[in-house]
């Protein structure tokens, strides 16, 4: 995995700008795992990835990624390769397949 040495970055913090609409003084990172993981996947820098991996571990990240309802194609393929998750196990991929776009869209 690209972020294999995430345990060497125990001091990494998730940028609060990724979660700008939430009150960070009352934010529950465990309850809002899917929101955090989606923001990190879509807009995170390496420190955000390290912090998320330290917080949720690799299996927690995989489970959250599998349950995300939407990722764009680039992010979907990136996490599929990074975490070795088949596309067919991603909820966002399954939803995309069941809602094909118009042929000239």
N, C-alpha and C positions, 0 to 999 in steps of 0.2 A: 504494500500500500504506500502511496505517496507520502502520507503523513505518519509513517512508522514511528518516528521519534517524538510523538506528541507528549509522551510522559516526561520528556526533557524540558517541556515548556509549561510547568505547573503554574507559573505566574501569569500566563496568558489570560486575558479577560475578553469577553464578548463586547464588542463596541456597542454602547447604548444607542448609537445612531441607527443601528439595524432595527431596533425596537422603539423607534421614536414616539409612537402613539401610545405607549404604555407608561404607567407610573412605575419607574424602576424601584422606588422605595418599597412597593408592595408587590412586585412582580415575583411570581413563583416559577422558577426555571424548570422544576420537575413537572408541574402540572401543564405548562405551556411548551413542552418539549417539541412538539411538531411545528409550532410557530417558529421557535428558535432555530431548529434544524433547517426549515425551509428558507429562512432569511440568510442563514450562513451559506447554504448551498447556492442561493441566487446572487448574493451580494457580498459574501464574506471574504476577508483577507486571510492570509495564513494564520495570524494570531486568533482570529475568530474560530477557525477550524480546530486549532489546538485546544482552545478553551472548551468548545463543544465536545470534542473527543474526550477530554479529561472529565467533563461533567457527566456525559452519558455513556462513555466507553464505546468501543467499536460496534458491539452488538446492539446497544441502545440506538446508535445512529442508524444502523441498518434497518431496524424495526420502524423507526420514525420515517425514514426515506421510503420504505415500502408502502407506508400508509398515506403519503402525501397525495392529495387529490389533483394537484397540478404542478408540473415543472415544464419549462420550455424544452424543446428537443435537445438543445446543447447540454443543458444541466442534467436532463434525464440520462443521456448517454454517458456523461462524465461520471455521475455517481454509480451508474451500472458497471462501468469499467473499474472505477476506483475501489468499490466495495465488493466487486465480483458478484453482483446481483443480476440474475437474468432479467431482461426487460419484461418478460411475461409475469414476473412477481411484483412489478411496480404498479400500484393503483393508478397512477397518472398515465401510464402506458395503456393499461386496459381501458380506461375511460376514453383516451384518445382514439383507440381502435373502435370503440363502440359508437363514437360520434364522428364519422368521417366528414371532412369538409367538402364543399362543393368542388367539382372538378376544375373550375377556373378561379378558385379563390387564392 
